[in-house]
Structures are given as C-alpha cells and as structure tokens.
Amino acid sequence: MQLNGNIDNQAIQEVIAAHPGIGEILQKYDIGCVTCKVGICLLKDVVAIHGLAKEDEARIEREINDYLAGR
C-alpha cells in the first residue's frame, strides 16, 4: 500500500485525528480502528492484518488517496 504523504507509515489514531474521513473509509470495510483506544498500529498494517481481498485493499488505497487529494 502506498498512500500520499507517506501517511501509511503513521499510527492509525494520528491519521484518523488528522483525517476523520479515512476512519469513515475504513469503517466501510469493517475495519473498526475508529473505536480502538490503543491506536498505535500503522495504517498500512491495519489494512493488511484484516485479511481483505487484494481488490478491497486496492479500493481502500484508491479511496484514501482520492480523499487526501481532495477528490
């Protein structure tokens, strides 16, 4: 996964705090990081550990990059 601004290497709670829309994107794919109280996992790891199909991972990557680009 390669996300704009190297955001994939940031802790998920930092990402969601700065970009709440990313939390909404993840929730669409049943990734419940928004409610996690630890939040130290890297964004790229969060997506990888959920065992999603490659197509879903690609969709998440595209949706997050579009969100970051303001589309």
mmCIF file of the N, C-alpha and C atoms, coordinates in Angstrom:
data_MODEL
# 
_entry.id   MODEL 
# 
loop_
_atom_site.group_PDB 
_atom_site.id 
_atom_site.type_symbol 
_atom_site.label_atom_id 
_atom_site.label_alt_id 
_atom_site.label_comp_id 
_atom_site.label_asym_id 
_atom_site.label_entity_id 
_atom_site.label_seq_id 
_atom_site.pdbx_PDB_ins_code 
_atom_site.Cartn_x 
_atom_site.Cartn_y 
_atom_site.Cartn_z 
_atom_site.occupancy 
_atom_site.B_iso_or_equiv 
_atom_site.pdbx_formal_charge 
_atom_site.auth_seq_id 
_atom_site.auth_comp_id 
_atom_site.auth_asym_id 
_atom_site.auth_atom_id 
_atom_site.pdbx_PDB_model_num 
ATOM 1   N N  . MET A 1 1  ? 0.843   -1.173  0.000  1.00 0.00 ? 1  MET A N  1 
ATOM 2   C CA . MET A 1 1  ? 0.000   0.000   0.000  1.00 0.00 ? 1  MET A CA 1 
ATOM 3   C C  . MET A 1 1  ? 0.890   1.237   0.000  1.00 0.00 ? 1  MET A C  1 
ATOM 4   N N  . GLN A 1 2  ? 0.596   2.129   -0.928 1.00 0.00 ? 2  GLN A N  1 
ATOM 5   C CA . GLN A 1 2  ? 1.330   3.389   -0.992 1.00 0.00 ? 2  GLN A CA 1 
ATOM 6   C C  . GLN A 1 2  ? 0.328   4.535   -0.973 1.00 0.00 ? 2  GLN A C  1 
ATOM 7   N N  . LEU A 1 3  ? 0.388   5.307   0.087  1.00 0.00 ? 3  LEU A N  1 
ATOM 8   C CA . LEU A 1 3  ? -0.548  6.405   0.245  1.00 0.00 ? 3  LEU A CA 1 
ATOM 9   C C  . LEU A 1 3  ? 0.168   7.740   0.162  1.00 0.00 ? 3  LEU A C  1 
ATOM 10  N N  . ASN A 1 4  ? -0.552  8.730   -0.320 1.00 0.00 ? 4  ASN A N  1 
ATOM 11  C CA . ASN A 1 4  ? 0.005   10.079  -0.444 1.00 0.00 ? 4  ASN A CA 1 
ATOM 12  C C  . ASN A 1 4  ? 0.533   10.581  0.893  1.00 0.00 ? 4  ASN A C  1 
ATOM 13  N N  . GLY A 1 5  ? 1.644   11.272  0.850  1.00 0.00 ? 5  GLY A N  1 
ATOM 14  C CA . GLY A 1 5  ? 2.214   11.884  2.039  1.00 0.00 ? 5  GLY A CA 1 
ATOM 15  C C  . GLY A 1 5  ? 2.796   10.897  3.031  1.00 0.00 ? 5  GLY A C  1 
ATOM 16  N N  . ASN A 1 6  ? 3.048   9.663   2.581  1.00 0.00 ? 6  ASN A N  1 
ATOM 17  C CA . ASN A 1 6  ? 3.622   8.625   3.453  1.00 0.00 ? 6  ASN A CA 1 
ATOM 18  C C  . ASN A 1 6  ? 2.751   8.375   4.688  1.00 0.00 ? 6  ASN A C  1 
ATOM 19  N N  . ILE A 1 7  ? 1.471   8.640   4.554  1.00 0.00 ? 7  ILE A N  1 
ATOM 20  C CA . ILE A 1 7  ? 0.544   8.510   5.674  1.00 0.00 ? 7  ILE A CA 1 
ATOM 21  C C  . ILE A 1 7  ? 0.377   7.055   6.110  1.00 0.00 ? 7  ILE A C  1 
ATOM 22  N N  . ASP A 1 8  ? 0.692   6.122   5.218  1.00 0.00 ? 8  ASP A N  1 
ATOM 23  C CA . ASP A 1 8  ? 0.566   4.693   5.557  1.00 0.00 ? 8  ASP A CA 1 
ATOM 24  C C  . ASP A 1 8  ? 1.536   4.274   6.648  1.00 0.00 ? 8  ASP A C  1 
ATOM 25  N N  . ASN A 1 9  ? 2.554   5.067   6.910  1.00 0.00 ? 9  ASN A N  1 
ATOM 26  C CA . ASN A 1 9  ? 3.536   4.761   7.950  1.00 0.00 ? 9  ASN A CA 1 
ATOM 27  C C  . ASN A 1 9  ? 3.279   5.524   9.250  1.00 0.00 ? 9  ASN A C  1 
ATOM 28  N N  . GLN A 1 10 ? 2.071   6.058   9.404  1.00 0.00 ? 10 GLN A N  1 
ATOM 29  C CA . GLN A 1 10 ? 1.699   6.775   10.621 1.00 0.00 ? 10 GLN A CA 1 
ATOM 30  C C  . GLN A 1 10 ? 0.738   5.932   11.455 1.00 0.00 ? 10 GLN A C  1 
ATOM 31  N N  . ALA A 1 11 ? 0.730   6.175   12.747 1.00 0.00 ? 11 ALA A N  1 
ATOM 32  C CA . ALA A 1 11 ? -0.174  5.466   13.653 1.00 0.00 ? 11 ALA A CA 1 
ATOM 33  C C  . ALA A 1 11 ? -1.624  5.797   13.295 1.00 0.00 ? 11 ALA A C  1 
ATOM 34  N N  . ILE A 1 12 ? -2.473  4.789   13.332 1.00 0.00 ? 12 ILE A N  1 
ATOM 35  C CA . ILE A 1 12 ? -3.844  4.933   12.875 1.00 0.00 ? 12 ILE A CA 1 
ATOM 36  C C  . ILE A 1 12 ? -4.609  6.028   13.616 1.00 0.00 ? 12 ILE A C  1 
ATOM 37  N N  . GLN A 1 13 ? -4.437  6.155   14.916 1.00 0.00 ? 13 GLN A N  1 
ATOM 38  C CA . GLN A 1 13 ? -5.179  7.189   15.642 1.00 0.00 ? 13 GLN A CA 1 
ATOM 39  C C  . GLN A 1 13 ? -4.722  8.593   15.252 1.00 0.00 ? 13 GLN A C  1 
ATOM 40  N N  . GLU A 1 14 ? -3.444  8.758   14.933 1.00 0.00 ? 14 GLU A N  1 
ATOM 41  C CA . GLU A 1 14 ? -2.963  10.056  14.449 1.00 0.00 ? 14 GLU A CA 1 
ATOM 42  C C  . GLU A 1 14 ? -3.577  10.371  13.088 1.00 0.00 ? 14 GLU A C  1 
ATOM 43  N N  . VAL A 1 15 ? -3.650  9.351   12.245 1.00 0.00 ? 15 VAL A N  1 
ATOM 44  C CA . VAL A 1 15 ? -4.226  9.517   10.911 1.00 0.00 ? 15 VAL A CA 1 
ATOM 45  C C  . VAL A 1 15 ? -5.693  9.920   11.024 1.00 0.00 ? 15 VAL A C  1 
ATOM 46  N N  . ILE A 1 16 ? -6.446  9.194   11.848 1.00 0.00 ? 16 ILE A N  1 
ATOM 47  C CA . ILE A 1 16 ? -7.878  9.469   11.989 1.00 0.00 ? 16 ILE A CA 1 
ATOM 48  C C  . ILE A 1 16 ? -8.118  10.834  12.637 1.00 0.00 ? 16 ILE A C  1 
ATOM 49  N N  . ALA A 1 17 ? -7.268  11.209  13.577 1.00 0.00 ? 17 ALA A N  1 
ATOM 50  C CA . ALA A 1 17 ? -7.418  12.525  14.209 1.00 0.00 ? 17 ALA A CA 1 
ATOM 51  C C  . ALA A 1 17 ? -7.225  13.645  13.180 1.00 0.00 ? 17 ALA A C  1 
ATOM 52  N N  . ALA A 1 18 ? -6.263  13.477  12.301 1.00 0.00 ? 18 ALA A N  1 
ATOM 53  C CA . ALA A 1 18 ? -5.981  14.496  11.295 1.00 0.00 ? 18 ALA A CA 1 
ATOM 54  C C  . ALA A 1 18 ? -6.917  14.405  10.088 1.00 0.00 ? 18 ALA A C  1 
ATOM 55  N N  . HIS A 1 19 ? -7.400  13.201  9.814  1.00 0.00 ? 19 HIS A N  1 
ATOM 56  C CA . HIS A 1 19 ? -8.219  12.961  8.617  1.00 0.00 ? 19 HIS A CA 1 
ATOM 57  C C  . HIS A 1 19 ? -9.392  12.044  8.967  1.00 0.00 ? 19 HIS A C  1 
ATOM 58  N N  . PRO A 1 20 ? -10.427 12.572  9.596  1.00 0.00 ? 20 PRO A N  1 
ATOM 59  C CA . PRO A 1 20 ? -11.557 11.729  10.018 1.00 0.00 ? 20 PRO A CA 1 
ATOM 60  C C  . PRO A 1 20 ? -12.205 10.950  8.874  1.00 0.00 ? 20 PRO A C  1 
ATOM 61  N N  . GLY A 1 21 ? -12.127 11.471  7.681  1.00 0.00 ? 21 GLY A N  1 
ATOM 62  C CA . GLY A 1 21 ? -12.702 10.769  6.527  1.00 0.00 ? 21 GLY A CA 1 
ATOM 63  C C  . GLY A 1 21 ? -12.051 9.429   6.274  1.00 0.00 ? 21 GLY A C  1 
ATOM 64  N N  . ILE A 1 22 ? -10.794 9.279   6.654  1.00 0.00 ? 22 ILE A N  1 
ATOM 65  C CA . ILE A 1 22 ? -10.117 7.994   6.483  1.00 0.00 ? 22 ILE A CA 1 
ATOM 66  C C  . ILE A 1 22 ? -10.741 6.965   7.413  1.00 0.00 ? 22 ILE A C  1 
ATOM 67  N N  . GLY A 1 23 ? -11.120 7.380   8.601  1.00 0.00 ? 23 GLY A N  1 
ATOM 68  C CA . GLY A 1 23 ? -11.827 6.478   9.507  1.00 0.00 ? 23 GLY A CA 1 
ATOM 69  C C  . GLY A 1 23 ? -13.128 5.988   8.896  1.00 0.00 ? 23 GLY A C  1 
ATOM 70  N N  . GLU A 1 24 ? -13.846 6.883   8.219  1.00 0.00 ? 24 GLU A N  1 
ATOM 71  C CA . GLU A 1 24 ? -15.096 6.509   7.561  1.00 0.00 ? 24 GLU A CA 1 
ATOM 72  C C  . GLU A 1 24 ? -14.846 5.508   6.441  1.00 0.00 ? 24 GLU A C  1 
ATOM 73  N N  . ILE A 1 25 ? -13.775 5.711   5.696  1.00 0.00 ? 25 ILE A N  1 
ATOM 74  C CA . ILE A 1 25 ? -13.423 4.779   4.622  1.00 0.00 ? 25 ILE A CA 1 
ATOM 75  C C  . ILE A 1 25 ? -13.150 3.398   5.212  1.00 0.00 ? 25 ILE A C  1 
ATOM 76  N N  . LEU A 1 26 ? -12.353 3.343   6.274  1.00 0.00 ? 26 LEU A N  1 
ATOM 77  C CA . LEU A 1 26 ? -12.019 2.058   6.886  1.00 0.00 ? 26 LEU A CA 1 
ATOM 78  C C  . LEU A 1 26 ? -13.268 1.367   7.429  1.00 0.00 ? 26 LEU A C  1 
ATOM 79  N N  . GLN A 1 27 ? -14.176 2.133   8.017  1.00 0.00 ? 27 GLN A N  1 
ATOM 80  C CA . GLN A 1 27 ? -15.392 1.544   8.569  1.00 0.00 ? 27 GLN A CA 1 
ATOM 81  C C  . GLN A 1 27 ? -16.248 0.898   7.484  1.00 0.00 ? 27 GLN A C  1 
ATOM 82  N N  . LYS A 1 28 ? -16.222 1.439   6.270  1.00 0.00 ? 28 LYS A N  1 
ATOM 83  C CA . LYS A 1 28 ? -16.974 0.841   5.165  1.00 0.00 ? 28 LYS A CA 1 
ATOM 84  C C  . LYS A 1 28 ? -16.523 -0.588  4.900  1.00 0.00 ? 28 LYS A C  1 
ATOM 85  N N  . TYR A 1 29 ? -15.277 -0.881  5.236  1.00 0.00 ? 29 TYR A N  1 
ATOM 86  C CA . TYR A 1 29 ? -14.715 -2.212  5.000  1.00 0.00 ? 29 TYR A CA 1 
ATOM 87  C C  . TYR A 1 29 ? -14.625 -3.017  6.300  1.00 0.00 ? 29 TYR A C  1 
ATOM 88  N N  . ASP A 1 30 ? -15.408 -2.621  7.295  1.00 0.00 ? 30 ASP A N  1 
ATOM 89  C CA . ASP A 1 30 ? -15.463 -3.306  8.591  1.00 0.00 ? 30 ASP A CA 1 
ATOM 90  C C  . ASP A 1 30 ? -14.129 -3.323  9.321  1.00 0.00 ? 30 ASP A C  1 
ATOM 91  N N  . ILE A 1 31 ? -13.349 -2.272  9.143  1.00 0.00 ? 31 ILE A N  1 
ATOM 92  C CA . ILE A 1 31 ? -12.111 -2.097  9.896  1.00 0.00 ? 31 ILE A CA 1 
ATOM 93  C C  . ILE A 1 31 ? -12.415 -1.084  10.990 1.00 0.00 ? 31 ILE A C  1 
ATOM 94  N N  . GLY A 1 32 ? -12.518 -1.567  12.230 1.00 0.00 ? 32 GLY A N  1 
ATOM 95  C CA . GLY A 1 32 ? -13.034 -0.761  13.323 1.00 0.00 ? 32 GLY A CA 1 
ATOM 96  C C  . GLY A 1 32 ? -12.002 0.023   14.104 1.00 0.00 ? 32 GLY A C  1 
ATOM 97  N N  . CYS A 1 33 ? -11.049 0.615   13.443 1.00 0.00 ? 33 CYS A N  1 
ATOM 98  C CA . CYS A 1 33 ? -9.985  1.336   14.142 1.00 0.00 ? 33 CYS A CA 1 
ATOM 99  C C  . CYS A 1 33 ? -10.450 2.640   14.776 1.00 0.00 ? 33 CYS A C  1 
ATOM 100 N N  . VAL A 1 34 ? -11.546 3.163   14.327 1.00 0.00 ? 34 VAL A N  1 
ATOM 101 C CA . VAL A 1 34 ? -12.034 4.434   14.858 1.00 0.00 ? 34 VAL A CA 1 
ATOM 102 C C  . VAL A 1 34 ? -12.311 4.316   16.351 1.00 0.00 ? 34 VAL A C  1 
ATOM 103 N N  . THR A 1 35 ? -12.784 3.170   16.793 1.00 0.00 ? 35 THR A N  1 
ATOM 104 C CA . THR A 1 35 ? -13.124 2.993   18.204 1.00 0.00 ? 35 THR A CA 1 
ATOM 105 C C  . THR A 1 35 ? -11.988 2.406   19.034 1.00 0.00 ? 35 THR A C  1 
ATOM 106 N N  . CYS A 1 36 ? -10.877 2.059   18.406 1.00 0.00 ? 36 CYS A N  1 
ATOM 107 C CA . CYS A 1 36 ? -9.743  1.475   19.129 1.00 0.00 ? 36 CYS A CA 1 
ATOM 108 C C  . CYS A 1 36 ? -9.119  2.530   20.040 1.00 0.00 ? 36 CYS A C  1 
ATOM 109 N N  . LYS A 1 37 ? -8.852  2.151   21.273 1.00 0.00 ? 37 LYS A N  1 
ATOM 110 C CA . LYS A 1 37 ? -8.270  3.094   22.235 1.00 0.00 ? 37 LYS A CA 1 
ATOM 111 C C  . LYS A 1 37 ? -6.744  3.049   22.259 1.00 0.00 ? 37 LYS A C  1 
ATOM 112 N N  . VAL A 1 38 ? -6.139  2.040   21.646 1.00 0.00 ? 38 VAL A N  1 
ATOM 113 C CA . VAL A 1 38 ? -4.680  1.950   21.607 1.00 0.00 ? 38 VAL A CA 1 
ATOM 114 C C  . VAL A 1 38 ? -4.164  2.775   20.433 1.00 0.00 ? 38 VAL A C  1 
ATOM 115 N N  . GLY A 1 39 ? -4.535  2.383   19.229 1.00 0.00 ? 39 GLY A N  1 
ATOM 116 C CA . GLY A 1 39 ? -4.278  3.177   18.040 1.00 0.00 ? 39 GLY A CA 1 
ATOM 117 C C  . GLY A 1 39 ? -2.848  3.359   17.622 1.00 0.00 ? 39 GLY A C  1 
ATOM 118 N N  . ILE A 1 40 ? -1.954  2.446   17.978 1.00 0.00 ? 40 ILE A N  1 
ATOM 119 C CA . ILE A 1 40 ? -0.556  2.614   17.602 1.00 0.00 ? 40 ILE A CA 1 
ATOM 120 C C  . ILE A 1 40 ? -0.180  1.853   16.328 1.00 0.00 ? 40 ILE A C  1 
ATOM 121 N N  . CYS A 1 41 ? -1.091  1.048   15.801 1.00 0.00 ? 41 CYS A N  1 
ATOM 122 C CA . CYS A 1 41 ? -0.812  0.312   14.567 1.00 0.00 ? 41 CYS A CA 1 
ATOM 123 C C  . CYS A 1 41 ? -0.628  1.295   13.420 1.00 0.00 ? 41 CYS A C  1 
ATOM 124 N N  . LEU A 1 42 ? 0.273   0.971   12.523 1.00 0.00 ? 42 LEU A N  1 
ATOM 125 C CA . LEU A 1 42 ? 0.447   1.793   11.333 1.00 0.00 ? 42 LEU A CA 1 
ATOM 126 C C  . LEU A 1 42 ? -0.720  1.561   10.393 1.00 0.00 ? 42 LEU A C  1 
ATOM 127 N N  . LEU A 1 43 ? -1.118  2.590   9.668  1.00 0.00 ? 43 LEU A N  1 
ATOM 128 C CA . LEU A 1 43 ? -2.246  2.478   8.754  1.00 0.00 ? 43 LEU A CA 1 
ATOM 129 C C  . LEU A 1 43 ? -2.061  1.314   7.788  1.00 0.00 ? 43 LEU A C  1 
ATOM 130 N N  . LYS A 1 44 ? -0.880  1.155   7.219  1.00 0.00 ? 44 LYS A N  1 
ATOM 131 C CA . LYS A 1 44 ? -0.669  0.073   6.252  1.00 0.00 ? 44 LYS A CA 1 
ATOM 132 C C  . LYS A 1 44 ? -0.841  -1.295  6.904  1.00 0.00 ? 44 LYS A C  1 
ATOM 133 N N  . ASP A 1 45 ? -0.458  -1.432  8.167  1.00 0.00 ? 45 ASP A N  1 
ATOM 134 C CA . ASP A 1 45 ? -0.601  -2.701  8.873  1.00 0.00 ? 45 ASP A CA 1 
ATOM 135 C C  . ASP A 1 45 ? -2.057  -2.991  9.210  1.00 0.00 ? 45 ASP A C  1 
ATOM 136 N N  . VAL A 1 46 ? -2.791  -1.945  9.538  1.00 0.00 ? 46 VAL A N  1 
ATOM 137 C CA . VAL A 1 46 ? -4.208  -2.092  9.873  1.00 0.00 ? 46 VAL A CA 1 
ATOM 138 C C  . VAL A 1 46 ? -4.945  -2.723  8.699  1.00 0.00 ? 46 VAL A C  1 
ATOM 139 N N  . VAL A 1 47 ? -4.678  -2.247  7.522  1.00 0.00 ? 47 VAL A N  1 
ATOM 140 C CA . VAL A 1 47 ? -5.351  -2.787  6.341  1.00 0.00 ? 47 VAL A CA 1 
ATOM 141 C C  . VAL A 1 47 ? -4.871  -4.210  6.076  1.00 0.00 ? 47 VAL A C  1 
ATOM 142 N N  . ALA A 1 48 ? -3.590  -4.450  6.181  1.00 0.00 ? 48 ALA A N  1 
ATOM 143 C CA . ALA A 1 48 ? -3.031  -5.767  5.863  1.00 0.00 ? 48 ALA A CA 1 
ATOM 144 C C  . ALA A 1 48 ? -3.512  -6.861  6.811  1.00 0.00 ? 48 ALA A C  1 
ATOM 145 N N  . ILE A 1 49 ? -3.645  -6.573  8.098  1.00 0.00 ? 49 ILE A N  1 
ATOM 146 C CA . ILE A 1 49 ? -3.976  -7.632  9.052  1.00 0.00 ? 49 ILE A CA 1 
ATOM 147 C C  . ILE A 1 49 ? -5.436  -8.061  9.017  1.00 0.00 ? 49 ILE A C  1 
ATOM 148 N N  . HIS A 1 50 ? -6.274  -7.340  8.308  1.00 0.00 ? 50 HIS A N  1 
ATOM 149 C CA . HIS A 1 50 ? -7.680  -7.702  8.248  1.00 0.00 ? 50 HIS A CA 1 
ATOM 150 C C  . HIS A 1 50 ? -7.987  -8.743  7.178  1.00 0.00 ? 50 HIS A C  1 
ATOM 151 N N  . GLY A 1 51 ? -6.997  -9.202  6.467  1.00 0.00 ? 51 GLY A N  1 
ATOM 152 C CA . GLY A 1 51 ? -7.178  -10.295 5.513  1.00 0.00 ? 51 GLY A CA 1 
ATOM 153 C C  . GLY A 1 51 ? -8.178  -9.989  4.414  1.00 0.00 ? 51 GLY A C  1 
ATOM 154 N N  . LEU A 1 52 ? -8.189  -8.771  3.959  1.00 0.00 ? 52 LEU A N  1 
ATOM 155 C CA . LEU A 1 52 ? -9.103  -8.390  2.887  1.00 0.00 ? 52 LEU A CA 1 
ATOM 156 C C  . LEU A 1 52 ? -8.606  -8.918  1.552  1.00 0.00 ? 52 LEU A C  1 
ATOM 157 N N  . ALA A 1 53 ? -9.507  -9.046  0.620  1.00 0.00 ? 53 ALA A N  1 
ATOM 158 C CA . ALA A 1 53 ? -9.126  -9.407  -0.745 1.00 0.00 ? 53 ALA A CA 1 
ATOM 159 C C  . ALA A 1 53 ? -8.239  -8.301  -1.321 1.00 0.00 ? 53 ALA A C  1 
ATOM 160 N N  . LYS A 1 54 ? -7.364  -8.678  -2.212 1.00 0.00 ? 54 LYS A N  1 
ATOM 161 C CA . LYS A 1 54 ? -6.464  -7.691  -2.834 1.00 0.00 ? 54 LYS A CA 1 
ATOM 162 C C  . LYS A 1 54 ? -7.251  -6.561  -3.501 1.00 0.00 ? 54 LYS A C  1 
ATOM 163 N N  . GLU A 1 55 ? -8.407  -6.916  -4.066 1.00 0.00 ? 55 GLU A N  1 
ATOM 164 C CA . GLU A 1 55 ? -9.243  -5.901  -4.710 1.00 0.00 ? 55 GLU A CA 1 
ATOM 165 C C  . GLU A 1 55 ? -9.739  -4.867  -3.688 1.00 0.00 ? 55 GLU A C  1 
ATOM 166 N N  . ASP A 1 56 ? -10.118 -5.347  -2.494 1.00 0.00 ? 56 ASP A N  1 
ATOM 167 C CA . ASP A 1 56 ? -10.570 -4.417  -1.452 1.00 0.00 ? 56 ASP A CA 1 
ATOM 168 C C  . ASP A 1 56 ? -9.421  -3.553  -0.949 1.00 0.00 ? 56 ASP A C  1 
ATOM 169 N N  . GLU A 1 57 ? -8.243  -4.153  -0.792 1.00 0.00 ? 57 GLU A N  1 
ATOM 170 C CA . GLU A 1 57 ? -7.081  -3.355  -0.379 1.00 0.00 ? 57 GLU A CA 1 
ATOM 171 C C  . GLU A 1 57 ? -6.795  -2.269  -1.407 1.00 0.00 ? 57 GLU A C  1 
ATOM 172 N N  . ALA A 1 58 ? -6.895  -2.628  -2.691 1.00 0.00 ? 58 ALA A N  1 
ATOM 173 C CA . ALA A 1 58 ? -6.660  -1.646  -3.758 1.00 0.00 ? 58 ALA A CA 1 
ATOM 174 C C  . ALA A 1 58 ? -7.719  -0.542  -3.721 1.00 0.00 ? 58 ALA A C  1 
ATOM 175 N N  . ARG A 1 59 ? -8.976  -0.903  -3.435 1.00 0.00 ? 59 ARG A N  1 
ATOM 176 C CA . ARG A 1 59 ? -10.040 0.097   -3.327 1.00 0.00 ? 59 ARG A CA 1 
ATOM 177 C C  . ARG A 1 59 ? -9.781  1.052   -2.170 1.00 0.00 ? 59 ARG A C  1 
ATOM 178 N N  . ILE A 1 60 ? -9.373  0.494   -1.028 1.00 0.00 ? 60 ILE A N  1 
ATOM 179 C CA . ILE A 1 60 ? -9.078  1.330   0.134  1.00 0.00 ? 60 ILE A CA 1 
ATOM 180 C C  . ILE A 1 60 ? -7.948  2.295   -0.193 1.00 0.00 ? 60 ILE A C  1 
ATOM 181 N N  . GLU A 1 61 ? -6.897  1.779   -0.797 1.00 0.00 ? 61 GLU A N  1 
ATOM 182 C CA . GLU A 1 61 ? -5.768  2.630   -1.175 1.00 0.00 ? 61 GLU A CA 1 
ATOM 183 C C  . GLU A 1 61 ? -6.231  3.765   -2.093 1.00 0.00 ? 61 GLU A C  1 
ATOM 184 N N  . ARG A 1 62 ? -7.018  3.424   -3.102 1.00 0.00 ? 62 ARG A N  1 
ATOM 185 C CA . ARG A 1 62 ? -7.509  4.420   -4.050 1.00 0.00 ? 62 ARG A CA 1 
ATOM 186 C C  . ARG A 1 62 ? -8.418  5.441   -3.350 1.00 0.00 ? 62 ARG A C  1 
ATOM 187 N N  . GLU A 1 63 ? -9.329  4.965   -2.495 1.00 0.00 ? 63 GLU A N  1 
ATOM 188 C CA . GLU A 1 63 ? -10.254 5.874   -1.808 1.00 0.00 ? 63 GLU A CA 1 
ATOM 189 C C  . GLU A 1 63 ? -9.507  6.820   -0.865 1.00 0.00 ? 63 GLU A C  1 
ATOM 190 N N  . ILE A 1 64 ? -8.517  6.296   -0.151 1.00 0.00 ? 64 ILE A N  1 
ATOM 191 C CA . ILE A 1 64 ? -7.754  7.155   0.761  1.00 0.00 ? 64 ILE A CA 1 
ATOM 192 C C  . ILE A 1 64 ? -6.941  8.176   -0.029 1.00 0.00 ? 64 ILE A C  1 
ATOM 193 N N  . ASN A 1 65 ? -6.290  7.747   -1.106 1.00 0.00 ? 65 ASN A N  1 
ATOM 194 C CA . ASN A 1 65 ? -5.516  8.690   -1.909 1.00 0.00 ? 65 ASN A CA 1 
ATOM 195 C C  . ASN A 1 65 ? -6.418  9.753   -2.535 1.00 0.00 ? 65 ASN A C  1 
ATOM 196 N N  . ASP A 1 66 ? -7.610  9.346   -2.983 1.00 0.00 ? 66 ASP A N  1 
ATOM 197 C CA . ASP A 1 66 ? -8.562  10.325  -3.526 1.00 0.00 ? 66 ASP A CA 1 
ATOM 198 C C  . ASP A 1 66 ? -8.992  11.312  -2.440 1.00 0.00 ? 66 ASP A C  1 
ATOM 199 N N  . TYR A 1 67 ? -9.265  10.789  -1.250 1.00 0.00 ? 67 TYR A N  1 
ATOM 200 C CA . TYR A 1 67 ? -9.647  11.651  -0.128 1.00 0.00 ? 67 TYR A CA 1 
ATOM 201 C C  . TYR A 1 67 ? -8.533  12.658  0.179  1.00 0.00 ? 67 TYR A C  1 
ATOM 202 N N  . LEU A 1 68 ? -7.295  12.172  0.239  1.00 0.00 ? 68 LEU A N  1 
ATOM 203 C CA . LEU A 1 68 ? -6.167  13.051  0.543  1.00 0.00 ? 68 LEU A CA 1 
ATOM 204 C C  . LEU A 1 68 ? -5.937  14.091  -0.537 1.00 0.00 ? 68 LEU A C  1 
ATOM 205 N N  . ALA A 1 69 ? -6.278  13.734  -1.778 1.00 0.00 ? 69 ALA A N  1 
ATOM 206 C CA . ALA A 1 69 ? -6.126  14.668  -2.889 1.00 0.00 ? 69 ALA A CA 1 
ATOM 207 C C  . ALA A 1 69 ? -7.289  15.641  -2.995 1.00 0.00 ? 69 ALA A C  1 
ATOM 208 N N  . GLY A 1 70 ? -8.308  15.435  -2.132 1.00 0.00 ? 70 GLY A N  1 
ATOM 209 C CA . GLY A 1 70 ? -9.447  16.342  -2.136 1.00 0.00 ? 70 GLY A CA 1 
ATOM 210 C C  . GLY A 1 70 ? -10.464 16.050  -3.211 1.00 0.00 ? 70 GLY A C  1 
ATOM 211 N N  . ARG A 1 71 ? -10.479 14.806  -3.688 1.00 0.00 ? 71 ARG A N  1 
ATOM 212 C CA . ARG A 1 71 ? -11.452 14.435  -4.736 1.00 0.00 ? 71 ARG A CA 1 
ATOM 213 C C  . ARG A 1 71 ? -12.714 13.894  -4.156 1.00 0.00 ? 71 ARG A C  1 
# 
